[in-house]
Amino acid sequence: MLGVIRSIRCVQLDPIAVVARSPHLVLGARVARFDPKHLDRLLWRERSVYEYWAHAASIVLAEDHPIHAWYMRRYLRDDGSGWNRRRLDWMAANARLKRSVLGQVRRDGPVLARRISGGLTGESWRSSGWTNERNVDRMLGFLWGSGAIMVAGREGIQKLWDLTERVLSPDAPGERLSDLEVTRRAVDRSLHGLGVGTPRQIKNHFTRDRYPELPRVLDEFERAGRIERVTVEDDGSTMPGTWYVHRDDIPLLDRIERGGWAPRTTMLSPFDNLIADRSRSELLFDLPYRMEIYVPKAQRRYGYYAMPVLDGDRFVALVDPAMDRAKGRLLVRGVHAAPQTEPTGEVWRSVAGAVGDLAARLGATQIELDGAAPAAFRTALR
């Protein structure tokens, strides 16, 4: 599992668990006999990974701590943006709350947010969303971003907070990286995770928008032979843009061309790294995927939590599942062919097999189809 996290570099977190927690879906799609307790062991016992902000709130590697620490040091600096200025002004107006929260975390940590008193608020946080007047939560989030505190465990989906020095592995490297060096490391990891990518895609991946010396590093890496330009073609047409591949991944391309790859069919979390950059997944895989959680039910095309189904190197379907934990059932609310595809009966059998694999991972004792689905899928699911 640690090797898989190293290959994709981060695993996005999300509170939506209509099927399962997203990290469990991401890792379950890649790790044979995945068991969530092994991820908990990496997080809370071995501390080889921890929760922080990558392209979104994610599980990241402790060995990458210098990359993330670079951002932590800049988190409370004025970068000229309106959001950053608002955050700094609010924290300054709530200096007493900050001291109080840190003091309670120091005294009681690991501690749940609801156990922390927010009575010293000088100015309430205002927003049009769920964070409105949730002052302790906002302060904890900002202290997390700055690296003062970390997530030390969880009770269900609720975070337990503690001081960073009590959470971060003592084996985590502690170098202070310059803008140039952090870009070098982040580009190296981002391109490995992508496999192939343009400068824009590299910038959007892993530590999104935190590549201060990107043009310089790409030029440096290319001149040194660390990355190489490639042409990406689709049905004889060359895709626009400058595309790079990491030098170390070229043998993998050769091995794939020689047949050294066993394709399979699996279902991906909506937050999987492969499709996190929606414009990239549409360009490379003809998958114009958008989550429909906030779309009115009558207007949904694929479903509330539609999971793209990857068959070999093509997306062939979208399946909308939900786990009924009380009855041990995996409900399938809808099955649709992916755009611009016409799956054969054999492909639908593979899709049904992927649904069965997901049900087995979740411990479901039965699969119940209660929505629209192609006849070939229905037949294969029996």
N, C-alpha and C positions, 0 to 999 in steps of 0.2 A: 504494500500500500504506500509506503514511503517513497518507493521508486516511482510509482504512478504520480504522486504529488510532485515529485521532482521533475517529471517529464512535462507536466502541465503548469507547474509552478505555483498555482493557487487554486482553491476550490471555493466558489462563491457561496455565501450564506444567504438564506432568505427565510423569513418566519412562516411562509405558506407551506403547510404540510398536508395538503389534501390527499396526497399519495404517500409521501414520506418526506423527511427533511431533504432538502436539495443536495447537500454533500453526500448523503447516503445513495441518492440516485446517480450522482456523477461517478462516485467511486464504484458503486455496484455494477455500472455499465462497463467497467474496465478491469475490475479485480474479481477473479474467480473465488467463489465461496466467501464473498464479502460479509463481514460481521461488524455492525456498528460499534461493538465494544472494543474492537481493535483501534478504531479511530479515536475513541475516548482515551485509550491507553496512550496513543501518540500525543494527544492534547494535554491530558491532565497528569499523567504519570511520567512519561519519558520527556515530555515538553520539547519534542523535536519540531513541533508545529505550534502556532498560536493564532489567535484571531486578531486581524488588523485589516486595514483598508488597502486593497490592491486595485483592480479595476472597479471593485465594489467591496463591501464588507465581505471578508473572505478568511479562509484558513490559509496561512502562509507558513513558510519554512523558517525555523529559527536560524538556519545557516544563512538566510538572506537578510538577517536583521540589520546589517549596515545599510542596505538599500532602503528599508522601511524607516530606520532611524533618521536618515537624511530628511525624509518628509516630516517626521515628528518634530525635528528641530525647527522646521520652517512653518509649522502649522499655526503658530501664534505670532507670526510676523506679518506685517502689513504688506500685502502684495499688490495693493491698488484696486482689488476687486471689491465690488459692493458687498458681496456675501462675507468676505473675510473681514472687512471693516465693521460690519454689523456684529459679527461674532466677537471681535476684539472689544468693541464698545460695550456689548452686553456683559462680557466677562469682567471688564473693568468696573462696571456699575454694580457687579455682584461679587466683589472681592471677598466680602465676609462669607457669602455662601460657598465660594470656592475653598476658602480655608476650612470652613466647617465640614464640607464634603470630604476633603482630603484627610482631615483629622479623624472623621468617623471611619473611613476606609482603613486608615492606619491602625486604628484601635480595634475594629471589629472584623476586618477582612479575613477571609473572603466573605462578602456581605451582599445581599440582594438590594437592589435599588429601593424597594419599598420599605426597607429597614432604615433608610437614611432620612433624617429629618431635613426639611427644606424651609424651616421657619425663618431663616435669615435672608430671604430674598429681598434685594433692593429694588429690582425691576423685573417684572414677569416677562418670560419669553413669549412673544406674540407670533402666531402664524395662522394660516387658514387651514392647517392640517392637524394631524393627531398630536403634534408636539406643542400645541398651544397651551401655555401656562404649565407645562411639565418641566419645571425649572431644574429639579434634581436630575432628571433624565438628560436634559440638555447639557448640564454641567458635566455629568459623567461622560457623555459622548465627546465633549470638547477636551476633557482631561485625557480620555482614551486616545483621541487624535494626536494630542501633544506628547504622548508616551509616558505620562505621569502614572497612569494606572493601566491595568490589563484585565481581560476576562480570565478568571482563575478557575472557573467551572460553571456548571449549569444545573439548575433544578427545572427539569422540563426544558422549556425554551427560555426561561428567565436566567439572566446572566448573574454570576457571582463576581464581584469586583474586588481587586486587591492591588496593592502597590506593585509597580513593574518589577522592582528589585526582588520581590518575593514570588513572582510568577515566571519571569523570563529564565530560561535555562542558563545555568552558569557556564555552559559550553558554547553559548551563542557568541559569535565573533563580535568584537566591539570597535572595529575601525570607524573612524569618522571620515566619510567619503566626500570628496570635492564634487562639484557639479559634473565635471568631466568624468570622473571615475564612476559615479553613480549611473551616469548614462551608459558607460561602457558595460557595466554589469547588467543593467536592466535590458539593454538591447540584446545582449547575448542570450539572456533567458527568454525574452519575449519572442525572438525569432525561432529559438528552439521549440517553444510552445506552439507557435503558429505552423511550423514546418516550412512554409513559404509565405512571404508577405511583402507588402509595399511599405514605404516609410510611414504613411498614414495608419496602416494597420498595425505596425509595430508600436506606434505611439498610442494607439487605442487599446493595446493589449497589456496584460500583467499590471504594471503600475501606470495606469492610464493618465496621459497628459503630464507625466513626471519625467520627461527626457530633455533637460535643459540644453544639452549640447548635441541633439540628434543629428543634424546635418554633418557636423564635424566628425562625429563618431562613425557614421555610416561611411563617409569618405575614407577615414583612417582604416576601418576594418576591411574595406574593399581593396585598398592599396596593399594591405598586409596579407591579403588572401584569406582572411578570416571569414568573410562572406563572399558570395559570388552572385552576380546577376544571372537571372534565368528568364526564359520566355515561357509564359503560361498560355497554353492554347486550349480552346474548347471547340470541338468539331471543326478544326481547321482554322478557326479565327483566333487571332492573337488578342489577349486581354490587355486593356490599356494600363499604363503605369509602369513604374520601375519595380521589378520584383527581385527579391533576394532569397537565397537559401544559405543556411549556415554550412560552413565547410565540413563540419563533423557529421552533417546529415546526408551528404552526397552518397556515401556507401549505402545508406538506407534506400535511397532512390534506386540505385543499381540493383539492390536485393529485391525490391518490389518488382522491378521490370523482369527479373529472372524467375518470378513466381514464388518468391520467398515470403509470401503473405497469405494468411488464411482469412478471407473475408467472412464476416458473420453479420447477424442482424440483431440490433439492440435499440432500446428506447432511451432517448436523452431527456434529461431535465431541461425545462425552459431556460435554466440559468447555467447550462453547460458551457464551458469555455469555447467549445467548437463553434457555438452559435451565438456567443455573447455579443459579438459585433454583427448586428443584423444586416448591415449593408454588405459586409464581407460574405456572409452565408448566402445571401441572395445572389451575389456576383459569382461565387465559386460553385454553389450547389443548386442554383435556381430555386432557393427556398425563401420566399418572401414571408418570413415568419414574424408574427406579432402576437404577444400574449393578449388574451381577451378577458382577463379577470375583471377589468373595469368596463367592459363593453356590455350593454344591456343584453340579457339572455336571448331575446328574439333576434338580435342583430349579430350574434356570434356565428362565425363561419365554421370553426373547428371545435370550439368548446372552451370551458372555463380554464382547464389546465392541460391543454393539448400538448402531448409529448411527441416531438418529431421522431420518426423511426428511420434509423440509418441501416441500410442494407448494403453491405460492402462499402462502396464509396459514393453511394447515392441515397438521397432521402426519398423514400417511396410512399410514406403515409404519415398521417397524424392521428394519434389515438388519444382520446380524452378519458383518462381513468380517475377513479377515486377509491380510496381504501376505506371500507366499512370495518373499522377495527372491532366494534362490538360483536359483529357476527362473523368476522373472519372472512369477509368477501372482498374481492376486487371487482368493483363495478366498472363496466366499460360503457361510457355514456355516448360514445360516438366514434366512428372510424371512417376516415376519409383518405382518398388518394392524395398524395402531395401534388402541388401544382405542376402541370406539364408532364405528368407521368400517367401511364396506363398499366398498373401492375398486373402481371399474369397470375394465374392460379397458384403457381409455385411461389411467387413472391408473397401472395396473401397467406400462404401456409407459413412462410418464414415470419411474417408479421404476427400471426397467431402464436407462433413459437416464442417470439420475443415477449408477448403479453404473458404467456405462461411462465417464462423465466422471471419476469417482474413479480408475478403473483407468488412464485416460490420464494423469492428473496424476501418478500414482505410477510411471509408466513400465512398467506391466504389459503384457505382450504377449498375455495371454489371461486370461479369466475362467472360473473353474471353480466350478460350483454343486455342493456336496457336503452339502447339508442340506435340510431341509423348506422348501418354497416353493409358493405358489399356482400353479396350472397356467398362468394368464394371464401371470405373471411369467416362468415358464420359457419359454413361447413367445416372449415379447418379447425375452428375453435371447439367443436363438439368432441 
